[in-house]
């Protein structure tokens, strides 16, 4: 059974910013990037635990899938997959409030 997909406003804004940046050079590649991100997210509805546990958090409910140089960060809650953020892999996740990290 497929999980429901939810997207935070932050994740939507992240994707829009990334696509705007890519479109400066090529609208075609910006569109292609967005389509591929949506494909990855759609796969999560069928395989919600397919992403790896994020090392910075160590919580099995907070996971990520890597696509090209970007991290798709999501949270698994029951039968829902919530996309929390989409960010460049070089960006630290400190700016993304998921929960307090273990010390």
Helices and strands as residue ranges (DSSP letters): E 4-7, H 9-23, H 27-46, E 52-53, E 62-67, E 70-77, E 80-88, G 93-95
